[in-house]
Amino acid sequence: MLSENIHNDLKTRRLELLKFGMINNVSGGIQVDINAVTKKLPNDHFSDAALCDHNCRTFTGGQETGHYDCPASFTVNKGVNIQTLSPADLLLKGIQIAAEGVRQFNQMFLESGFDDYTKRFNINKGIEKDIFEQTLKSPKVEVNCFGGNPELHPKILEIIRGLDGFAVNLTTTGGIFMRDEKFPEKLLVSPPEIIALSADDFENADHIKTLSQLRLDQLKTQRNDIPAIYGQKRKAHEAIYVAKLAQRFSQFPQILFNLVVHEGNILYIEEIITTLRTIFPGVIVNPYPAQSSFSYSSPVFNEDHLQTFEEFIDRRIEEHLEHKTGIVPRLHYWLLLKSIFETYRENSPEISRQISGYNTWKCYKTPGADRYIQIGTSPQEHDGKKTAGGHLNCFWNSKTIVDSKQVWDSEPEYIANYLARGLQGLASHVPTPCPGCLMPRLTFDEISLELGMNESLIPSYLNLRNQTAGF
């Protein structure tokens, strides 16, 4: 039995690592595309697609309509059939099976990979190893209802209610709160822990201030006057609407603003973050760099913006060390970004590539990196008779780790083996596998991030981790 002093030390250190976000109160995660549907192809075959009512694309019909490209944009998914949405009961069944698969994989990892990991990343001394082991044994799993726009699923409230026992996030545009005045009350009967909205669509801090001064009915009117191809502009109005609405309900879920950092907002990013926190006290802001690696396209930031972006990283690290509120805790994530600059200080093009996701972190690099799994669509053509969705696959790059078996027809052991060996096997047979990413939810906790990170970054990363976290 642990002595009282050691027990207290473990408890204190665990709380510190939780504040840093290097561990979580959950042992794994599932990001599920709630809105997988069937799409008819020109050859009269069918494939899966994601149902969304927004268009988040950089260019649409020759017009500049946004700042990044989302594969769920309705302009690239014509021919989808809303009647083919994955049924709620199948989604819930698949999530339960996948969650048990994550738990089984964690046990497999503890038995066969954990000691090697802790030695390699200098976690074999002190109490951190015990804390990480406790975290991996936690039965609780997080579920992020994602998409496409998951609020479009007619059974979305039933799905959220069915996830009792999970830590539930709803990532949504928020338009349903405008369309259905009764939705907040219905949601609060069995709410998610977090409602994640989009904040990457504000032009600058003044834009936020202007929108926040409008009444709810004015926000709704202005939003409806924006042409549908400008999905990000519509989302800006919807996000402010929900954030203002949340202030009217004492039991409203935690509001989180996802904030994609790109060339259009990098010069104003600190002011945007400060303004969101000031106008909406208690919100959490989740900033992260735009990724171009998914689409094999050019790096997001040019060399002129690298210094500003590094200063942005430094500020996020400082906020963690100062235990600031209003941020998603993930110190390890910002240390990884900082390590890119430290490693390639004299190579600006490589820095630009890696902060855009190229060869920075890969879910399929090492078993254990993939503990926040994704369930969604498959690019494989079919006859239109199969239920859409349910595949272990990546939302952003759907051609590297797609598994042909649907989760609701699987067993937990199958999911665990997919995490232990399947991702690596699938990626090894793809001609052009995903070049990597830096999506913060997928990099998850310290274990996942370190097991998937670029080998060349490890020395700088470990040095930074020692300076900031003390191990």
KOLVEX-152137 format. One record per residue: residue in one letter; x, y, z of N, C-alpha, C, O in turn. Coordinates in steps of 0.02 Angstrom, whole numbers, plus 50000, padded with zeros to 5 digits. Example, Ala and Ser with C-alpha at 12.3 -4.5 7.8 and 13.67 -1.06 7.14 Angstrom:
2
A506604971650390506154977550390506604983550390507124983450423 S506424988850354506844994750357506455000250394506705005750402 
***
This chain:
471
M500424994050000500005000050000500445006250000500955006550034 L500245011349962500635017449958500615021050025500105021350059 S501195023950043501195028050103500775034250091500635036050034 E500575037550146500145043450139500505048950101500185052450061 N501155049750112501535055050078501555053850003501445058349963 I501695047549984501715045849912501035046749881500965049249825 H500515044649917499835045449892499665052749880499375054549829 N499855057049926499725064249919500125067149861499885071449824 D500745064849854501165067149798500855065249731500845069149684 L500605059049727500275056749666499665061049650499565063049593 K499275062349701498665066349691498835073349668498515075949622 T499335076549700499525083349682499805083649611499625088049573 R500235078849595500535078749528500015077249475500035080149420 R499555072849490499025071249442498605077449427498445078649369 L498435081249478498045087349467498435092249424498135095749382 E499095092649434499495097149394499515095049321499445099149275 L499595088449309499605085949241498925086649207498875087649147 L498385086249247497715087549220497645094749199497355096249146 K497915099349239497885106449221498285107849158498105112149118 F498825104149149499225104849088498895101349029499075102748971 G498405096949042498085093148989498505087448962498345084648910 M499045085748997499475080348975499165073548989499345068548958 I498705073449036498265067749047497545070449048497445076449053 N497065065849045496365067849047495985063549097496265058749124 N495365065249109494945061049151494635055249112494245051349138 V494815054749049494605049249006495215045748979495745048748973 S495145039348962495715035448939495755034948863496225032048836 G495265037648829495255037448756494665041448730494275044148769 G494615041648664494075045648635493825042848570494165038948537 I493225045048552492915043048489492625049248457492215052748487 Q492835050748396492545056148358492125053048303492375049748258 V491475053948308491015050348264490645055148219490365060148241 D490645053648155490265057448106489535055348111489335050148084 I489145059348146488445057848157488055058048091487545054748084 N488305062048043487915063347983488185059947920488195063047867 A488385053747927488575050047867487945048347827487455045947854 V487975049647762487415048347716487675045147652488285044747641 T487215042947611487385040047546487345045447492486895049547491 K487845045347448487865050047393487885046247327488265041447319 K487475048447280487465045247215488015048047172488115054147169 L488385043647138488945045647096488725045847023488205043147005 P489115049146980488935049746909488865043046873488505042446824 N489215037946898489185031346865488615027046891488595020946879 D488145030246927487575026846956487755022147013487335018347037 H488375022547036488565019247098488455024147156488225029847145 F488625022047216488535026147275489165026047318489575021447313 S489235031047360489765031147410489495034747472488965037747470 D489885034447525489705038247585489905045547576490365047147539 A489565049947612489745057047615489515059647683489165056147720 A489705065747698489495068847761488975074347746489095078647704 L488415074047780487885078847769488035085247808488135085147869 C488045090947773488145097347805487745102647768487645102147707 D487535107747804487165113247772487595119447766487335124947755 H488255118647774488715124247767489245122847714489385117047699 N489515128147688490035127547636490675130947662490745137047658 C491115127047689491745129747715492305127847667492685123147678 R492345131647613492865130647562493195137247547492885142547550 T493835136847531494215142847515493935146247453493845152347451 F493805142147402493525144947340492915140847319492915134647324 T492395144247296491795141047272491575144547208491425150547209 G491565140947153491355143947090491775149847070491525154647041 G492425149647086492875155147068492885160847118493295165447111 Q492455160547168492435165847219492805163547282492785157747301 E493145168247314493465166647378492925166847432492635172047447 T492795161047461492225160447507492435158647578492005158447623 G493065157347590493285155447658494025155047663494395157947622 H494265151547715494975151247730495255144147733495855143347739 Y494835139147729495075132247729494555127847694494005130147680 D494735121647681494285117247644494065111447688494465107547713 C493415110947696493125105447735492805100347688492425102247644 P492965093847696492695088747650491945087747657491635084347615 A491635090647709490915089847718490515095447684489905095247685 S490845100347656490495106047625489965103647576490085099047536 F489375106747579488825104247537488965105147463488675101547422 T489405109747445489555110847374489975105247344490015104647283 V490295101147386490675095447360490315088847372490575083547356 N489725089147401489345083147416488635083547388488145082247423 K488595085347325487945085547292487695078347280488085073747267 G487055077647284486765071047273486685066947336486535060947332 V486785069947395486705066147457485955065447473485545069547453 N485805060247508485115058647525485035058547601485295054047634 I484695063547629484615064047702484245058047731484315056647790 Q483855054747690483485048847715483945042947730483735038047760 T484575043447709485045037947719485505039047779486015035647786 L485335043947822485735045047882485795038647923485325034747928 S486375037547953486465031747996485955031948053485895037148086 P485585026648065485095026548119485415027548187485985025348199 A485055030748233485325032248299485515025848336486035025748370 D485115020648331485255014548369485905011248346486275008548386 L486025011548280486655008648255487255012848277487775010148296 L487185019448274487725023848296487895022548369488485021948386 L487385022048411487505020848482487815013948494488255013248536 K487585009048458487875002348465488605002448444489034999548477 G488755005848388489435006148364489895009748412490465007748423 I489645015148442490045018948491490205014648552490775014748576 Q489715011048576489835006748634490355001348620490795000048660 I490304998348561490794993248542491484996248534491984993448558 A491525002148502492165005448492492485007448558493085006848567 A492065009848605492325011948670492625006048708493155006648738 E492285000448706492554994548739493194992148704493654989548736 G493224993148638493834991548602494424995848623494984993548628 V494285002348635494805006848660495055004548728495655004548741 R494585002648772494785000348839495214994048834495704993348869 Q495004989448790495394983348782496094984848754496584981748774 F496124989448706496784991248679497224994248734497814992548738 N496944998548775497345001548829497644996248874498214996848895 Q497254991048889497514985548930498074981848893498574980048922 M497974980748828498504977548787499134981748787499694979148793 F499044988348782499614992848780499984992848847500594992948849 L499614992648902499924992348968500334986048976500854986149010 E500114980648946500454974248954501054973448908501534969948925 S501034976648849501564975248800501924981248771502444980448738 G501664987348781502004993148751502164998848798502565003148782 F501844998748856501895004448902502595005348929502845010948931 D502924999948951503595000548980504085003248929504495007548945 D504055000848867504505003348815504375010848802504845014748794 Y503735012748801503575019748791503865024148846504165029348832 T503755022148909503985026348964504745026948966505015032148985 K505095021648948505835022048946506065026648890506515030648899 R505745025948833505955029848774505845037248785506235041448761 F505305039048821505145046048830505285048548901504985053348925 N505745045048934505995047348999505445048249052505435053149089 I504985043449053504455043749103504525037749151504055035949186 N505125034749151505235028849193505475030749263505605026249304 K505545037049277505745039249344505195043649374504805046649339 G505185043749441504695048049474503995045049473503925039049465 I503495049149482502805046749491502385047349428501815044949427 E502655050449375502255051449315502035044749284501485044149258 K502485039749287502315033249258501695030249292501255027549258 D501665030749358501075028149394500445031949374499905028949368 I500515038449365499925042549347499685040749277499075040149266 F500145039849230499945037949162499615031049161499145029949124 E499875026549203499585019949206498875020249233498425016849207 Q498765024349284498085025249311497615028049258497035025949253 T497865032849219497455035849166497235030749114496665030749093 L497705026549094497545021449043497045016349069496705013149029 K496995015549134496525010749163495825013749174495365010149192 S495755020249164495105023349174494595020449125494745019949065 P494005018649148493505015849102493145021049061492805019449012 K493215027449079492825032649047493125034648980493735035348974 V492705035448929492905037348862492525043548840491935044348859 E492845047748802492515053848777492225052448707492515048648668 V491655055448693491355054948626491235062048600490915066048633 N491495063448541491365069848508490885068648451491065065448401 C490265071148458489775070648403489955075948352489935081948366 F490135073648293490495077648244490145076748177489605073848174 G490455079348124490165078148058490535081648003491115083748007 G490155082147953489525085047939489265088948000489575089048052 N488695091747991488405095748045487935091248085487375089948063 P488155088748144487755083648180487075086048203486645081848216 E486975092548208486315095048229485775093448178485185093848193 L485975091648116485485090048064485185083148073484665081548044 H485505078948114485225072248125484585072948166484595075748220 P484025070348141483385071248177483375067948246482955069548287 K483845063448259483875059948323484475062148365484705058448408 I484725068148352485335070248386485235070448462485695068648499 L484655072748486484535072948558484495065848587484715064648643 E484205061348549484165054348571484855051348574485005047448619 I485285053048527485975050548526486355053048587486695049148621 I486285059448602486635062248660486385058948725486775057348769 R485735058048730485455054748789485715047648796485825045148851 G485805044348740486035037348740486775036548758487015030948766 L487125042148764487835041848781487965043148855488485045748874 D487485041448896487565042148968488165038048991488235032248971 G488595040949032489195037549054489815039549016490375038149037 F489725042848958490285045548919490375052948934489905056248959 A490955055548920491055062748918490865064948848491215063248801 V490325068748841490035070148775490155077348754490005082048791 N490435078148694490505084648662490065084848600489995079848565 L489765090548587489385091548525489715097148486489695102948506 T490025095348430490345100248386489855102048331489695097948289 T489625108248332489065110148289489145117348266489535121148295 T488785119248214488795126248192488355130548236488485136448245 G487825127548265487375131248308486755133948274486345137248306 G486685132548210486115135148173485445132648199484935136148193 I485435126748228484805123948253484515128148310483905128148320 F484935131648346484695135948400484305141948371483865144748404 M484485143848309484105149148275483455146548247482945149948248 R483475140448222482895137648187482355135148235481765135448219 D482565132848293482085129648339482155132848409482635131348445 E481685137048426481715140648490481665135948550481875137548605 K481375129948539481295125148593481905120648601481955116948650 F482375121048555482945116448557483355117048621483535111948650 P483505123148645483905123648708483575119948766483915116348802 E482925120748774482585117348829482605109748821482695106148870 K482525107448759482545100248747483255097548758483335091948783 L483755101448739484445099348747484635098848821484995094248842 L484375103448861484565103748931484265098248973484445097449032 V483805094348945483535088548981484095083448993484125080349046 S484525082648944485105078148949485665080948907485795078648852 P486005086048933486475089948892487165086548885487355082448927 P487525088348832488225086348828488635090548877488385095448904 E489245088548889489675092548933489915098948899489975104148931 I490035098448834490315104048797489945104948731489775099948698 I489805111148713489575112748645490135116748612490315122148634 A490415113848559490975116948524490715120548462490375117648420 L490885126948457490675131248402491285133648364491855132648385 S491165136848307491715139148265491865146448277491415150648276 A492505148048287492715154948296493255156848245493585162048253 D493345152748194493865154348144493625159048090493985160648043 D493005161348097492685164948043492625172448055492345176048014 F492885174748112492855181848126493425185548091493995183248092 E493265191148062493775194948025494295197748073494895197848058 N494065200148130494515203048181494105203848245493515201948248 A494415206848297494075207648360493465212248355492965211148388 D493525217448313492955222048305492345218548277491775220248293 H492465213748234491925209748205491535206148261490925206048260 I491905203248308491595199848364491185204848406490615203448425 K491485210548420491145215648461490505217948427489995218748460 T490535219048362489945221348325489385216148328488805217848342 L489555209848315489045204548316488755203548386488165202348394 S489185204148437488955202848505488465208248530488095207148578 Q488475214148498488025219548517487335218948486486875222548504 L487255214348439486615213348406486145209148450486375204948489 R485505210348443485015206048476484995199248440485235198648384 L484715194348473484675187748443484295187848377484495184548329 D483745191548374483355191748313483745195248257483675193448198 Q484155200148275484565203548224485105198848197485245198748137 L485415195048241485915190148220485605185148171485905183248121 K485015182948187484665178048145484515181048076484615177748025 T484275187148075484115190448011484735191347969484735189847909 Q485265193848000485885194947962486165188347936486405187947879 R486135183347977486395176747956486015174247895486315171747848 N485355174947895484945172547840485055176547776484915174147721 D485315182647782485445186747723486115185147691486255187447636 I486535181147724487185179247696487085173547647486785168547665 P487335174147585487265168647537487545162147565488045162247600 A487225156547549487395150147578488115147947564488395144047602 I488405150347509489095148147493489605150947541490165148447545 Y489415156047580489875158847629489735155647698489495158847744 G489885149247701489725145447761490075147947823489785147947878 Q490695150147816491065152347875490775158947903490755159947963 K490555163347859490245169447882489585167947919489425171047969 R489215163047893488605161047927488755158147996488405159548045 K489285154148000489465151048064489665156248116489545155348176 A489955161748094490155167048141489535169748176489535170748237 H489005171048139488375173448168488065168248214487825169848268 E488085162048193487785156648232488155155648298487845154448350 A488815156148296489215155248357489055160648408488965159148467 I489035166848386488875172348432488165171548459488035172848518 Y487705169448417487015168348438486985163348496486655164648546 V487325157648487487305152448539487645154848603487405153548658 A488215158348596488575160748654488155165748694488165165748755 K487785170048658487345174848693486745171148724486545172748780 L486485166348688485915162448713486115158648777485715158148823 A486715156048778486945152148835486935156148900486855153348954 Q487025162648894487025166948954486345167348987486285169749043 R485825165148952485155165248979484975158949019484465158849054 F485395153749014485245147449046485815145749095486395145149076 S485635144849158486145143549209486465136649201487045135749221 Q486115131849171486365125049164486605123549093486675117749074 F486735128849054486945127648985487635124348985488055125849027 P487765119848937488415116648934488985121648924488885127348902 Q489585119448940490185123448930490245125248855490205120848813 I490345131548840490445133748771491195133648755491595136448792 L491365130448701492045130248676492065133048606491675131048563 F492515137748594492605140648528493205137348494493775138548514 N493085133348442493635130848401493875136548356493485139748321 L494525137848359494795143648324495375141448279495945140848302 V495235140248216495755138548168496155144748151495875149848131 V496805144348161497245150048148497525149548077497805144448058 H497425154848039497635154847969497905161747950497925166247992 E498105162547888498405168947867497915174747874498125180447881 G497275173247871496775178547875496675181347945496405186847953 N496885177647997496775180148065497395180148109497365182348167 I497965177748084498555177148127498785183848156499025184048212 L498705189348119498935195848143498485198548199498695203048235 Y497885195848205497415198348255497235192948306496765193848345 I497595187348306497365181548343497325182748418496855180548450 E497825186248446497805187348519497215191848538496905190748590 E497085196848497496515201248511495855197548505495395198748543 I495815192948456495215188948448495095184548510494535184248536 I495625181248533495565176948592495355180948653494905179048689 T495685186648664495535190848722494815193348719494475193648770 T494595195348660493915198048652493395192748666492895194148700 L493495186648642493015181248655492965179948730492415179048757 R493535179748764493535178348836493215184148876492905182948927 T493305190248852493035196048888492285196648880491925197748929 I492045195848818491335196648806490935190648832490365191448855 F491235184848830490895178748852491295175448907491635170348896 P491265178148968491645175249024491465167949035490875166049032 G491955163949046491835156849059491905152448999491925146249006 V491955155348937492045151048879492755148448877493205151148909 I492845143048839493515140348826493675141548753493255140448709 V494285143748739494505144948670495005139448652495475138048690 N494915136548594495335130948571495655132748505495405130848452 P496215136548506496545138448443497035133048419497345129648460 Y497085132348354497585127748325497685129648252497235132548221 P498275128048224498425130248156498015126448103497875120548110 A497825130048051497495126847994497955121547964498565122347963 Q497645116147940498035110547913497935109947837497365109947814 S498475109547800498425108447728498675101547708498625099547650 S498965097947757499245091347742498715086447719498855082147677 F498105086947745497575082247726497455082147651497325076947621 S497505088147622497345088747550497975088947508497935090347448 Y498555087647538499195087647502499325094347468499625094547414 S499095099747498499165106347467499715110447501500035108047548 S499805116547478500365120747501500305122347575499745122447602 P500865123647609500835125647679500395131747690500325135947645 V500095132147749499615137447764499945144147771499715149147744 F500505144347808500825150747824501455151747781501835147047771 N501545157847757502165159347723502675161647776502515162447834 E503295162647754503835164147800503725170647837503985171547893 D503365175247808503245181747841502855181147906502895185547949 H502465175747912502035174947970502325170348024502025169448077 L502905167448011503175162448057503355165448125503225162348177 Q503645171248126503825174248189503205175648231503185174448291 T502685178348198502055179648234501755173248260501495173048316 F501795167948221501515161648243501915158748301501615155848347 E502565159348300502965156848356502805160748420502765157848474 E502715167248414502525171248472501845169048499501735168948559 F501395167148454500745164548472500825158048512500485157048562 I501275153648490501415147448526501695148848595501475145948645 D502175153348598502485155148662501965157548712501995155948772 R501475161448688500965164048733500525158348759500315158548817 R500375153448718499975147748741500355143748795500055141448843 I500995142948786501395139348836501395143348901501315140448955 E501475149948896501465154148956500795153548993500785153349054 E500255153348956499595152848987499535146349027499235146249081 H499815140949001499795134649038500205135149102499975132949155 L500795137949097501225138449156500935143149208501065142449268 E500545147949185500215152649231499535150049255499195153249294 H499345144049230498705140949247498115145549232497655146249271 K498155148649173497615153049151496995148849136497045143149114 T496415151849147495795148649128495605151049057495925155549030 G495095147949028494865150048963495225146848905495145149048848 I495635141648918495975138148864495855130648872495705128248927 V495915127048817495905119748821496595117648844497085119048809 P496665114248901497335112448924497635106948881497365101448877 R498195108448850498585103548813499295106248802499495107848746 L499655106648857500345109248854500775105348805501165108248769 H500695098748805501105094548760501025096448687501495096148648 Y500415098548668500285100548599500695106648580500985106948526 W500715111648625501085117748610501835116648613502215119948578 L502045111948655502755110248656502965106848591503515107948566 L502525102848563502675099748498502745105148445503215104948405 L502285109948444502335115348395502975119448405503315121248356 K503145120748467503755124548481504365120648459504855123548435 S504345114048467504925109848449505065110148374505625109148352 I504545111448334504645112248262505105118148249505575117648209 F504975123648282505395129648274506095128348300506585130448270 E506145125048357506805123748387507215119048343507825119848337 T506885114248313507245109148273507455111848205507995110148180 Y507045116048175507165118348106507265125948104507035129248057 R507605128648153507685135848160507945139048096507755144748080 E508385135748060508685138547999508355136147936508615137047881 N507775133147942507445130147884506705132247885506265128247903 S506575138347865505885141047867505395137047825504825136047848 P505575134747765505085130847726504865124547763504275122647759 E505325121347799505135115247835504695116847894504235113047910 I504815122447927504375124647981503675125747954503185123547985 S503625129047898502965130347868502605123847852502005123247863 R502975119047826502675112547810502415109047873501855106447874 Q502835108847924502655104847982502095108048024501685104348052 I502065114548027501495117448064500855116948024500315118248050 S500915114947960500325113447919500145106047922499675103847889 G500525102247963500365095247973500805090247938500755084247952 Y501235092447893501635087847854502165084347897502625087547922 N502085077747904502575073547938502685075548011503215074248039 T502195078848042502275081148111502035075848160502385074148208 W501435073348148501135068148191500695063748148500335066148105 K500745057148160500345052348121500005047548169500325044448211 C499355046748161498975042248204499185035048195499105030948240 Y499445033448135499615026548120500365025048129500595019648111 K500735029648158501455028748165501625023148213502015018648197 T501325023348273501465018448326500825016948363500445021548379 P500685010548377500095009048417500095012948483500605013148518 G499535015948498499485020248557499405027548538499145031548576 A499645029248478499535036048453498805037148434498565042748431 D498455031648422497795031748391497225030948441496705028148424 R497315033248503496825031748555496215036448553495755035548591 Y496215041348509495605045248494495405043348424495615046448375 I494995038148419494845035348354494265039048320493885042648353 Q494225038248255493695041448217493245036148184493485031048160 I492605037548184492115033348152491735037648101491475042948119 G491715035448039491375039547990491275036147924491085030247921 T491415039747871491255037547804491805033347773492375033147798 S491635030047719492115026247679492075028747607491535030047582 P492655029447573492635031547503492475025947454492405027047394 Q492405019847479492285014047436491585014447405491095016047439 E491555013047341490905013147306490495006947324490765001647338 H489835007847322489395002247337488745003047298488675007747258 D488284998447309487664998347269487105002647298486555002747270 G487245006147353486735010447382486285007047433485845010247461 K486405000547445485964996947491486254996647562485884995347609 K486884997947570487194997547636487045003847676486915009247648 T487055003347742486985009047786487605013347783488165010647783 A487525019847779488095024247774488455024747840488155024047893 G489115026047836489515027447895489715021247934489665015647910 G489955022447996490135016948040490825014148029490995008948058 H491225017247987491895014647971492435017848014492415023848027 L492905013948037493495016648068493905019948014494165016747969 N493955026548018494265030347964494365037547987494125039448041 C494725041347947494855048347963494365052847926494245052047866 F494085057747961493625062447930493975066647878493685068247826 W494605068547891494945073447850495305070247790495325073247736 N495595064447799495905060847744495635053747746495865049647786 S495155052447703494755046247709495035040347671494705035247664 K495655040947645495905035647601496505031847628496795027747592 T496705033147691497315029947716497165024247765497455018847758 I496725025247813496625020247865495905017747868495685015447920 V495555018047812494855015947811494795008447820495135004547786 D494355006347865494224999247877493554997547845493065001147853 S493534991947810492934990247772492364987847817491784988147797 K492514985547877492004982947922491694988647961492054993147984 Q491044988647970490704993848008490694992048082490614986248100 V490764997248124490864995948195490284992248227490394988248272 W489684993648205489104990348236489054982948217488664979248247 D489454980748168489484973748150490134970648175490314965048155 S490484974148219491134971848245491064969648317490524969848347 E491624967448345491694965848416492234970348446492674972648409 P492224971548511492754975548542493454973148526493914977148517 E493544966448523494204963748509494444965848440495034967048429 Y493974966348393494144968548325494404975748326494884977348293 I494064980048365494274987048370494964987448403495394991248380 A495064983648456495704983748491496274981648445496814984648445 N496154976448405496674974248358496794979248302497354979948277 Y496264982748282496344988048233496814993348260497254995748224 L496734995248323497165000248353497874997648363498355001448358 A497934991148377498594988248390498984986948327499604987648326 R498644985048273499004983248212498674985848148499004986948098 G498014986748150497644988048089497834994448054497914994447993 L497904999948091498065006348059498725005948022498785008247965 Q499225002948054499875002548023499854998247959500164999847909 G499474992747963499414988347905499064991747847499284991147790 L498524995347861498164998847808498595004247776498615004847715 A498945008247817499355013647791499935011047749500155014447702 S500175005147765500745002447728500565000247658501004999147617 H499924999647643499704997347577499405002947535499135001647481 V499445009047559499165014747523499735018147483500255019647512 P499635019347418500175022547378500395029247404500995030747406 T499915033447425500085040047452499735040947519499215044147523 P500015038047573499685038447638499655045647664500035049947642 C499215046747710499145053447740499825055847765500155052147802 P500035061947747500685064347768500715066847840501235069147862 G500155066247876500165068247946499685073947959499345076347914 C499655076048023499225081548041499425084248109499905081848140 L499055089248131499155092148197498485093848228498415098848263 M497985089648216497325090848245497345089448319497495083848340 P497205094448361497305093648433496885088248465497115084948512 R496275087148441495855081948472496155075048458496135070748501 L496425074048399496695067548380497355066148415497495060448434 T497775071348424498395070248461498255068948534498675066048569 F497675070948559497375068848622497795070548683497835076348702 D498115065548713498495066748774499245065948760499455064948703 E499645066348813500365066048803500595059448772501035059348729 I500285053848794500485047348767500355047048692500795045048654 S499755048948671499585048648600500035053148559500275051248506 L500145059148584500545063948546501265061448538501545061748483 E501555059048592502265057048589502365050848546502865050248511 L501885046248547501955040148507501865041448433502085037448391 G501535046948415501425048348344501865053648315501825055048255 M502295056748356502665062648332503265060848289503545055348293 N503455065548248504045065048205504665063848247504785067348296 E505055058748229505645056848268506145062648275506455063448328 S506205066748224506705072148225506525077548277506965081348298 L505885077748298505675082848345505765080748418505745084948463 I505875074448430505885071848498506405075048543506235076948599 P507035075948522507525079048567507325085948591507355087448650 S507105090148545506895096948564506275096748607506215100448656 Y505815092348589505195091748628505335089648699505065092648746 L505755084548709505895082148776506255087448818506135088048878 N506685091248786507025096748821506515101948844506555104348901 L506045103748800505525108548818505065105848872504865109448917 R504905099448867504465096448918504795096548987504465097749037 N505445095248987505815095349051505825102449081505755103349141 Q505915107449037505945114349060505275116749088505255120549136 T504735114349059504075116949077503695112549126503405114949175 A503705106049114503315101249155503745097749207503475094549252 G504395098249201504835095549253505005088249247505225085249296 F504905085249189505115078249180505255076849106505435071249088 
***
